[in-house]
């Protein structure tokens, strides 16, 4: 099989998009412990027992 690649220059928009996602990934790694803790306690704060996840869990 052969792979295809383009030799077109990378646009400023493409570079900013890639940089933004790299930043999200970098910062997201630090959120893991906080999100784990939030996942443990969030069910206590559901706004309506018949609709789980409508409280803080909607943030995750």
FINUFI-977834 format. One record per atom (N, C-alpha, C, CB): atom name; x, y, z; residue number from 1; residue in one letter. Coordinates in steps of 0.05 Angstrom, whole numbers, m for minus. Each point is the difference from the previous one (the first is absolute). Glycine has a CB too. Layout:
REM FINUFI-977834
<site><a>CA</a><x>X</x><y>Y</y><z>Z</z><k>NUM</k><r>A</r></site>
...
This chain:
REM FINUFI-977834
<site><a>N</a><x>17</x><y>m24</y><z>0</z><k>1</k><r>X</r></site>
<site><a>CA</a><x>m17</x><y>24</y><z>0</z><k>1</k><r>X</r></site>
<site><a>C</a><x>18</x><y>25</y><z>0</z><k>1</k><r>X</r></site>
<site><a>CB</a><x>m37</x><y>m25</y><z>24</z><k>1</k><r>X</r></site>
<site><a>N</a><x>26</x><y>46</y><z>m34</z><k>2</k><r>X</r></site>
<site><a>CA</a><x>15</x><y>25</y><z>0</z><k>2</k><r>X</r></site>
<site><a>C</a><x>m16</x><y>21</y><z>15</z><k>2</k><r>X</r></site>
<site><a>CB</a><x>22</x><y>m12</y><z>m44</z><k>2</k><r>X</r></site>
<site><a>N</a><x>m8</x><y>30</y><z>56</z><k>3</k><r>X</r></site>
<site><a>CA</a><x>m13</x><y>21</y><z>14</z><k>3</k><r>X</r></site>
<site><a>C</a><x>2</x><y>25</y><z>m17</z><k>3</k><r>X</r></site>
<site><a>CB</a><x>9</x><y>m20</y><z>45</z><k>3</k><r>X</r></site>
<site><a>N</a><x>m30</x><y>36</y><z>m43</z><k>4</k><r>X</r></site>
<site><a>CA</a><x>0</x><y>25</y><z>m15</z><k>4</k><r>X</r></site>
<site><a>C</a><x>4</x><y>23</y><z>19</z><k>4</k><r>X</r></site>
<site><a>CB</a><x>m30</x><y>m19</y><z>m35</z><k>4</k><r>X</r></site>
<site><a>N</a><x>45</x><y>39</y><z>26</z><k>5</k><r>X</r></site>
<site><a>CA</a><x>4</x><y>23</y><z>17</z><k>5</k><r>X</r></site>
<site><a>C</a><x>m1</x><y>25</y><z>m19</z><k>5</k><r>X</r></site>
<site><a>CB</a><x>27</x><y>m26</y><z>35</z><k>5</k><r>X</r></site>
<site><a>N</a><x>m34</x><y>48</y><z>m23</z><k>6</k><r>X</r></site>
<site><a>CA</a><x>m1</x><y>24</y><z>m16</z><k>6</k><r>X</r></site>
<site><a>C</a><x>25</x><y>16</y><z>6</z><k>6</k><r>X</r></site>
<site><a>CB</a><x>m50</x><y>0</y><z>0</z><k>6</k><r>X</r></site>
<site><a>N</a><x>59</x><y>15</y><z>m19</z><k>7</k><r>X</r></site>
<site><a>CA</a><x>23</x><y>17</y><z>4</z><k>7</k><r>X</r></site>
<site><a>C</a><x>m8</x><y>29</y><z>2</z><k>7</k><r>X</r></site>
<site><a>CB</a><x>28</x><y>m33</y><z>m25</z><k>7</k><r>X</r></site>
<site><a>N</a><x>m54</x><y>38</y><z>28</z><k>8</k><r>X</r></site>
<site><a>CA</a><x>m10</x><y>27</y><z>3</z><k>8</k><r>X</r></site>
<site><a>C</a><x>10</x><y>12</y><z>26</z><k>8</k><r>X</r></site>
<site><a>CB</a><x>m41</x><y>m11</y><z>m27</z><k>8</k><r>X</r></site>
<site><a>N</a><x>47</x><y>37</y><z>26</z><k>9</k><r>X</r></site>
<site><a>CA</a><x>9</x><y>13</y><z>25</z><k>9</k><r>X</r></site>
<site><a>C</a><x>m22</x><y>1</y><z>21</z><k>9</k><r>X</r></site>
<site><a>CB</a><x>32</x><y>27</y><z>m26</z><k>9</k><r>X</r></site>
<site><a>N</a><x>m24</x><y>m28</y><z>51</z><k>10</k><r>X</r></site>
<site><a>CA</a><x>m19</x><y>1</y><z>22</z><k>10</k><r>X</r></site>
<site><a>C</a><x>m9</x><y>29</y><z>4</z><k>10</k><r>X</r></site>
<site><a>CB</a><x>21</x><y>m41</y><z>22</z><k>10</k><r>X</r></site>
<site><a>N</a><x>m47</x><y>44</y><z>m22</z><k>11</k><r>X</r></site>
<site><a>CA</a><x>m11</x><y>27</y><z>3</z><k>11</k><r>X</r></site>
<site><a>C</a><x>1</x><y>9</y><z>29</z><k>11</k><r>X</r></site>
<site><a>CB</a><x>m30</x><y>m7</y><z>m39</z><k>11</k><r>X</r></site>
<site><a>N</a><x>28</x><y>33</y><z>43</z><k>12</k><r>X</r></site>
<site><a>CA</a><x>0</x><y>11</y><z>27</z><k>12</k><r>X</r></site>
<site><a>C</a><x>m24</x><y>m11</y><z>16</z><k>12</k><r>X</r></site>
<site><a>CB</a><x>22</x><y>42</y><z>m17</z><k>12</k><r>X</r></site>
<site><a>N</a><x>m45</x><y>m45</y><z>3</z><k>13</k><r>X</r></site>
<site><a>CA</a><x>m23</x><y>m10</y><z>14</z><k>13</k><r>X</r></site>
<site><a>C</a><x>4</x><y>m29</y><z>9</z><k>13</k><r>X</r></site>
<site><a>CB</a><x>m29</x><y>30</y><z>m28</z><k>13</k><r>X</r></site>
<site><a>N</a><x>42</x><y>m46</y><z>10</z><k>14</k><r>X</r></site>
<site><a>CA</a><x>6</x><y>m28</y><z>7</z><k>14</k><r>X</r></site>
<site><a>C</a><x>19</x><y>m1</y><z>24</z><k>14</k><r>X</r></site>
<site><a>CB</a><x>m7</x><y>m14</y><z>m48</z><k>14</k><r>X</r></site>
<site><a>N</a><x>27</x><y>31</y><z>48</z><k>15</k><r>X</r></site>
<site><a>CA</a><x>19</x><y>0</y><z>22</z><k>15</k><r>X</r></site>
<site><a>C</a><x>m13</x><y>8</y><z>26</z><k>15</k><r>X</r></site>
<site><a>CB</a><x>36</x><y>12</y><z>m33</z><k>15</k><r>X</r></site>
<site><a>N</a><x>m53</x><y>9</y><z>33</z><k>16</k><r>X</r></site>
<site><a>CA</a><x>m14</x><y>8</y><z>24</z><k>16</k><r>X</r></site>
<site><a>C</a><x>m19</x><y>m22</y><z>10</z><k>16</k><r>X</r></site>
<site><a>CB</a><x>3</x><y>48</y><z>m15</z><k>16</k><r>X</r></site>
<site><a>N</a><x>m17</x><y>m61</y><z>m3</z><k>17</k><r>X</r></site>
<site><a>CA</a><x>m17</x><y>m22</y><z>7</z><k>17</k><r>X</r></site>
<site><a>C</a><x>15</x><y>m23</y><z>14</z><k>17</k><r>X</r></site>
<site><a>CB</a><x>m30</x><y>12</y><z>m39</z><k>17</k><r>X</r></site>
<site><a>N</a><x>53</x><y>m19</y><z>27</z><k>18</k><r>X</r></site>
<site><a>CA</a><x>17</x><y>m21</y><z>11</z><k>18</k><r>X</r></site>
<site><a>C</a><x>11</x><y>8</y><z>27</z><k>18</k><r>X</r></site>
<site><a>CB</a><x>12</x><y>m16</y><z>m46</z><k>18</k><r>X</r></site>
<site><a>N</a><x>m4</x><y>41</y><z>48</z><k>19</k><r>X</r></site>
<site><a>CA</a><x>11</x><y>11</y><z>26</z><k>19</k><r>X</r></site>
<site><a>C</a><x>m22</x><y>0</y><z>22</z><k>19</k><r>X</r></site>
<site><a>CB</a><x>33</x><y>28</y><z>m26</z><k>19</k><r>X</r></site>
<site><a>N</a><x>m57</x><y>m21</y><z>18</z><k>20</k><r>X</r></site>
<site><a>CA</a><x>m22</x><y>0</y><z>20</z><k>20</k><r>X</r></site>
<site><a>C</a><x>m6</x><y>m28</y><z>10</z><k>20</k><r>X</r></site>
<site><a>CB</a><x>m20</x><y>40</y><z>m23</z><k>20</k><r>X</r></site>
<site><a>N</a><x>20</x><y>m60</y><z>6</z><k>21</k><r>X</r></site>
<site><a>CA</a><x>m5</x><y>m27</y><z>9</z><k>21</k><r>X</r></site>
<site><a>C</a><x>23</x><y>m11</y><z>16</z><k>21</k><r>X</r></site>
<site><a>CB</a><x>m28</x><y>m8</y><z>m40</z><k>21</k><r>X</r></site>
<site><a>N</a><x>52</x><y>15</y><z>33</z><k>22</k><r>X</r></site>
<site><a>CA</a><x>23</x><y>m8</y><z>16</z><k>22</k><r>X</r></site>
<site><a>C</a><x>m2</x><y>12</y><z>28</z><k>22</k><r>X</r></site>
<site><a>CB</a><x>29</x><y>m3</y><z>m41</z><k>22</k><r>X</r></site>
<site><a>N</a><x>m37</x><y>28</y><z>43</z><k>23</k><r>X</r></site>
<site><a>CA</a><x>m4</x><y>12</y><z>26</z><k>23</k><r>X</r></site>
<site><a>C</a><x>m22</x><y>m13</y><z>16</z><k>23</k><r>X</r></site>
<site><a>CB</a><x>16</x><y>43</y><z>m20</z><k>23</k><r>X</r></site>
<site><a>N</a><x>m38</x><y>m50</y><z>7</z><k>24</k><r>X</r></site>
<site><a>CA</a><x>m22</x><y>m14</y><z>14</z><k>24</k><r>X</r></site>
<site><a>C</a><x>10</x><y>m27</y><z>11</z><k>24</k><r>X</r></site>
<site><a>CB</a><x>m34</x><y>23</y><z>m30</z><k>24</k><r>X</r></site>
<site><a>N</a><x>49</x><y>m37</y><z>14</z><k>25</k><r>X</r></site>
<site><a>CA</a><x>10</x><y>m26</y><z>9</z><k>25</k><r>X</r></site>
<site><a>C</a><x>19</x><y>3</y><z>24</z><k>25</k><r>X</r></site>
<site><a>CB</a><x>m5</x><y>m18</y><z>m46</z><k>25</k><r>X</r></site>
<site><a>N</a><x>22</x><y>38</y><z>44</z><k>26</k><r>X</r></site>
<site><a>CA</a><x>20</x><y>5</y><z>21</z><k>26</k><r>X</r></site>
<site><a>C</a><x>m15</x><y>7</y><z>26</z><k>26</k><r>X</r></site>
<site><a>CB</a><x>34</x><y>16</y><z>m34</z><k>26</k><r>X</r></site>
<site><a>N</a><x>m53</x><y>2</y><z>33</z><k>27</k><r>X</r></site>
<site><a>CA</a><x>m14</x><y>8</y><z>24</z><k>27</k><r>X</r></site>
<site><a>C</a><x>m20</x><y>m21</y><z>10</z><k>27</k><r>X</r></site>
<site><a>CB</a><x>4</x><y>47</y><z>m15</z><k>27</k><r>X</r></site>
<site><a>N</a><x>m15</x><y>m62</y><z>m4</z><k>28</k><r>X</r></site>
<site><a>CA</a><x>m18</x><y>m22</y><z>7</z><k>28</k><r>X</r></site>
<site><a>C</a><x>12</x><y>m21</y><z>18</z><k>28</k><r>X</r></site>
<site><a>CB</a><x>m24</x><y>9</y><z>m42</z><k>28</k><r>X</r></site>
<site><a>N</a><x>49</x><y>m14</y><z>37</z><k>29</k><r>X</r></site>
<site><a>CA</a><x>14</x><y>m21</y><z>17</z><k>29</k><r>X</r></site>
<site><a>C</a><x>0</x><y>8</y><z>29</z><k>29</k><r>X</r></site>
<site><a>CB</a><x>29</x><y>m11</y><z>m39</z><k>29</k><r>X</r></site>
<site><a>N</a><x>m28</x><y>36</y><z>45</z><k>30</k><r>X</r></site>
<site><a>CA</a><x>0</x><y>10</y><z>28</z><k>30</k><r>X</r></site>
<site><a>C</a><x>m28</x><y>m1</y><z>12</z><k>30</k><r>X</r></site>
<site><a>CB</a><x>39</x><y>29</y><z>m11</z><k>30</k><r>X</r></site>
<site><a>N</a><x>m59</x><y>m31</y><z>m5</z><k>31</k><r>X</r></site>
<site><a>CA</a><x>m28</x><y>0</y><z>11</z><k>31</k><r>X</r></site>
<site><a>C</a><x>m9</x><y>m28</y><z>9</z><k>31</k><r>X</r></site>
<site><a>CB</a><x>m10</x><y>38</y><z>m30</z><k>31</k><r>X</r></site>
<site><a>N</a><x>25</x><y>m59</y><z>23</z><k>32</k><r>X</r></site>
<site><a>CA</a><x>m8</x><y>m27</y><z>7</z><k>32</k><r>X</r></site>
<site><a>C</a><x>m7</x><y>m4</y><z>29</z><k>32</k><r>X</r></site>
<site><a>CB</a><x>29</x><y>m14</y><z>m36</z><k>32</k><r>X</r></site>
<site><a>N</a><x>m12</x><y>21</y><z>55</z><k>33</k><r>X</r></site>
<site><a>CA</a><x>m6</x><y>m5</y><z>28</z><k>33</k><r>X</r></site>
<site><a>C</a><x>m25</x><y>16</y><z>9</z><k>33</k><r>X</r></site>
<site><a>CB</a><x>48</x><y>m8</y><z>8</z><k>33</k><r>X</r></site>
<site><a>N</a><x>m51</x><y>33</y><z>m17</z><k>34</k><r>X</r></site>
<site><a>CA</a><x>m23</x><y>16</y><z>8</z><k>34</k><r>X</r></site>
<site><a>C</a><x>m26</x><y>m12</y><z>m12</z><k>34</k><r>X</r></site>
<site><a>CB</a><x>29</x><y>41</y><z>3</z><k>34</k><r>X</r></site>
<site><a>N</a><x>m28</x><y>m50</y><z>m28</z><k>35</k><r>X</r></site>
<site><a>CA</a><x>m23</x><y>m12</y><z>m12</z><k>35</k><r>X</r></site>
<site><a>C</a><x>m8</x><y>m27</y><z>14</z><k>35</k><r>X</r></site>
<site><a>CB</a><x>12</x><y>22</y><z>m44</z><k>35</k><r>X</r></site>
<site><a>N</a><x>8</x><y>m37</y><z>52</z><k>36</k><r>X</r></site>
<site><a>CA</a><x>m5</x><y>m25</y><z>14</z><k>36</k><r>X</r></site>
<site><a>C</a><x>m15</x><y>6</y><z>26</z><k>36</k><r>X</r></site>
<site><a>CB</a><x>41</x><y>m21</y><z>m20</z><k>36</k><r>X</r></site>
<site><a>N</a><x>m32</x><y>41</y><z>35</z><k>37</k><r>X</r></site>
<site><a>CA</a><x>m13</x><y>7</y><z>25</z><k>37</k><r>X</r></site>
<site><a>C</a><x>m29</x><y>10</y><z>m5</z><k>37</k><r>X</r></site>
<site><a>CB</a><x>45</x><y>11</y><z>20</z><k>37</k><r>X</r></site>
<site><a>N</a><x>m48</x><y>6</y><z>m41</z><k>38</k><r>X</r></site>
<site><a>CA</a><x>m26</x><y>11</y><z>m7</z><k>38</k><r>X</r></site>
<site><a>C</a><x>m19</x><y>m23</y><z>m7</z><k>38</k><r>X</r></site>
<site><a>CB</a><x>21</x><y>43</y><z>m16</z><k>38</k><r>X</r></site>
<site><a>N</a><x>m11</x><y>m63</y><z>1</z><k>39</k><r>X</r></site>
<site><a>CA</a><x>m16</x><y>m23</y><z>m8</z><k>39</k><r>X</r></site>
<site><a>C</a><x>m10</x><y>m15</y><z>24</z><k>39</k><r>X</r></site>
<site><a>CB</a><x>25</x><y>m3</y><z>m43</z><k>39</k><r>X</r></site>
<site><a>N</a><x>m10</x><y>2</y><z>65</z><k>40</k><r>X</r></site>
<site><a>CA</a><x>m8</x><y>m14</y><z>24</z><k>40</k><r>X</r></site>
<site><a>C</a><x>m22</x><y>14</y><z>15</z><k>40</k><r>X</r></site>
<site><a>CB</a><x>46</x><y>m18</y><z>3</z><k>40</k><r>X</r></site>
<site><a>N</a><x>m45</x><y>44</y><z>m2</z><k>41</k><r>X</r></site>
<site><a>CA</a><x>m20</x><y>15</y><z>16</z><k>41</k><r>X</r></site>
<site><a>C</a><x>m22</x><y>12</y><z>m16</z><k>41</k><r>X</r></site>
<site><a>CB</a><x>36</x><y>10</y><z>31</z><k>41</k><r>X</r></site>
<site><a>N</a><x>m34</x><y>m8</y><z>m57</z><k>42</k><r>X</r></site>
<site><a>CA</a><x>m20</x><y>13</y><z>m17</z><k>42</k><r>X</r></site>
<site><a>C</a><x>m28</x><y>m12</y><z>3</z><k>42</k><r>X</r></site>
<site><a>CB</a><x>36</x><y>11</y><z>m32</z><k>42</k><r>X</r></site>
<site><a>N</a><x>m39</x><y>m38</y><z>34</z><k>43</k><r>X</r></site>
<site><a>CA</a><x>m27</x><y>m10</y><z>3</z><k>43</k><r>X</r></site>
<site><a>C</a><x>m15</x><y>11</y><z>24</z><k>43</k><r>X</r></site>
<site><a>CB</a><x>17</x><y>m41</y><z>m22</z><k>43</k><r>X</r></site>
<site><a>N</a><x>m3</x><y>50</y><z>42</z><k>44</k><r>X</r></site>
<site><a>CA</a><x>m14</x><y>12</y><z>23</z><k>44</k><r>X</r></site>
<site><a>C</a><x>m13</x><y>26</y><z>m6</z><k>44</k><r>X</r></site>
<site><a>CB</a><x>33</x><y>m22</y><z>29</z><k>44</k><r>X</r></site>
<site><a>N</a><x>m27</x><y>34</y><z>m52</z><k>45</k><r>X</r></site>
<site><a>CA</a><x>m10</x><y>26</y><z>m7</z><k>45</k><r>X</r></site>
<site><a>C</a><x>m17</x><y>0</y><z>m25</z><k>45</k><r>X</r></site>
<site><a>CB</a><x>40</x><y>19</y><z>22</z><k>45</k><r>X</r></site>
<site><a>N</a><x>m49</x><y>m42</y><z>m31</z><k>46</k><r>X</r></site>
<site><a>CA</a><x>m19</x><y>m1</y><z>m22</z><k>46</k><r>X</r></site>
<site><a>C</a><x>m24</x><y>16</y><z>7</z><k>46</k><r>X</r></site>
<site><a>CB</a><x>16</x><y>m45</y><z>m15</z><k>46</k><r>X</r></site>
<site><a>N</a><x>m26</x><y>61</y><z>m3</z><k>47</k><r>X</r></site>
<site><a>CA</a><x>m22</x><y>18</y><z>5</z><k>47</k><r>X</r></site>
<site><a>C</a><x>m27</x><y>m15</y><z>2</z><k>47</k><r>X</r></site>
<site><a>CB</a><x>25</x><y>36</y><z>m23</z><k>47</k><r>X</r></site>
<site><a>N</a><x>m26</x><y>m59</y><z>9</z><k>48</k><r>X</r></site>
<site><a>CA</a><x>m25</x><y>m15</y><z>m1</z><k>48</k><r>X</r></site>
<site><a>C</a><x>6</x><y>m29</y><z>0</z><k>48</k><r>X</r></site>
<site><a>CB</a><x>m23</x><y>37</y><z>m26</z><k>48</k><r>X</r></site>
<site><a>N</a><x>15</x><y>m52</y><z>47</z><k>49</k><r>X</r></site>
<site><a>CA</a><x>7</x><y>m28</y><z>2</z><k>49</k><r>X</r></site>
<site><a>C</a><x>m8</x><y>m17</y><z>m24</z><k>49</k><r>X</r></site>
<site><a>CB</a><x>m5</x><y>5</y><z>49</z><k>49</k><r>X</r></site>
<site><a>N</a><x>m16</x><y>3</y><z>m63</z><k>50</k><r>X</r></site>
<site><a>CA</a><x>m9</x><y>m16</y><z>m23</z><k>50</k><r>X</r></site>
<site><a>C</a><x>16</x><y>6</y><z>m26</z><k>50</k><r>X</r></site>
<site><a>CB</a><x>m45</x><y>m1</y><z>21</z><k>50</k><r>X</r></site>
<site><a>N</a><x>63</x><y>21</y><z>m19</z><k>51</k><r>X</r></site>
<site><a>CA</a><x>16</x><y>7</y><z>m23</z><k>51</k><r>X</r></site>
<site><a>C</a><x>29</x><y>2</y><z>9</z><k>51</k><r>X</r></site>
<site><a>CB</a><x>m38</x><y>25</y><z>m22</z><k>51</k><r>X</r></site>
<site><a>N</a><x>52</x><y>m48</y><z>26</z><k>52</k><r>X</r></site>
<site><a>CA</a><x>27</x><y>1</y><z>9</z><k>52</k><r>X</r></site>
<site><a>C</a><x>18</x><y>15</y><z>m19</z><k>52</k><r>X</r></site>
<site><a>CB</a><x>m7</x><y>m44</y><z>23</z><k>52</k><r>X</r></site>
<site><a>N</a><x>26</x><y>58</y><z>m12</z><k>53</k><r>X</r></site>
<site><a>CA</a><x>20</x><y>14</y><z>m16</z><k>53</k><r>X</r></site>
<site><a>C</a><x>m8</x><y>28</y><z>m8</z><k>53</k><r>X</r></site>
<site><a>CB</a><x>13</x><y>m43</y><z>m16</z><k>53</k><r>X</r></site>
<site><a>N</a><x>m35</x><y>53</y><z>27</z><k>54</k><r>X</r></site>
<site><a>CA</a><x>m8</x><y>27</y><z>m8</z><k>54</k><r>X</r></site>
<site><a>C</a><x>11</x><y>22</y><z>18</z><k>54</k><r>X</r></site>
<site><a>CB</a><x>m42</x><y>m20</y><z>m18</z><k>54</k><r>X</r></site>
<site><a>N</a><x>59</x><y>12</y><z>37</z><k>55</k><r>X</r></site>
<site><a>CA</a><x>13</x><y>20</y><z>17</z><k>55</k><r>X</r></site>
<site><a>C</a><x>29</x><y>3</y><z>m8</z><k>55</k><r>X</r></site>
<site><a>CB</a><x>m30</x><y>m13</y><z>38</z><k>55</k><r>X</r></site>
<site><a>N</a><x>48</x><y>10</y><z>m19</z><k>56</k><r>X</r></site>
<site><a>CA</a><x>29</x><y>4</y><z>m6</z><k>56</k><r>X</r></site>
<site><a>C</a><x>10</x><y>m20</y><z>m21</z><k>56</k><r>X</r></site>
<site><a>CB</a><x>6</x><y>17</y><z>46</z><k>56</k><r>X</r></site>
<site><a>N</a><x>m17</x><y>m40</y><z>m48</z><k>57</k><r>X</r></site>
<site><a>CA</a><x>10</x><y>m19</y><z>m20</z><k>57</k><r>X</r></site>
<site><a>C</a><x>m2</x><y>9</y><z>m28</z><k>57</k><r>X</r></site>
<site><a>CB</a><x>m12</x><y>m36</y><z>31</z><k>57</k><r>X</r></site>
<site><a>N</a><x>m6</x><y>56</y><z>m36</z><k>58</k><r>X</r></site>
<site><a>CA</a><x>m2</x><y>11</y><z>m27</z><k>58</k><r>X</r></site>
<site><a>C</a><x>25</x><y>15</y><z>m7</z><k>58</k><r>X</r></site>
<site><a>CB</a><x>m50</x><y>2</y><z>5</z><k>58</k><r>X</r></site>
<site><a>N</a><x>67</x><y>5</y><z>14</z><k>59</k><r>X</r></site>
<site><a>CA</a><x>25</x><y>14</y><z>m5</z><k>59</k><r>X</r></site>
<site><a>C</a><x>22</x><y>m19</y><z>m10</z><k>59</k><r>X</r></site>
<site><a>CB</a><x>m12</x><y>33</y><z>34</z><k>59</k><r>X</r></site>
<site><a>N</a><x>8</x><y>m59</y><z>m30</z><k>60</k><r>X</r></site>
<site><a>CA</a><x>21</x><y>m19</y><z>m7</z><k>60</k><r>X</r></site>
<site><a>C</a><x>m3</x><y>m11</y><z>m27</z><k>60</k><r>X</r></site>
<site><a>CB</a><x>4</x><y>m11</y><z>47</z><k>60</k><r>X</r></site>
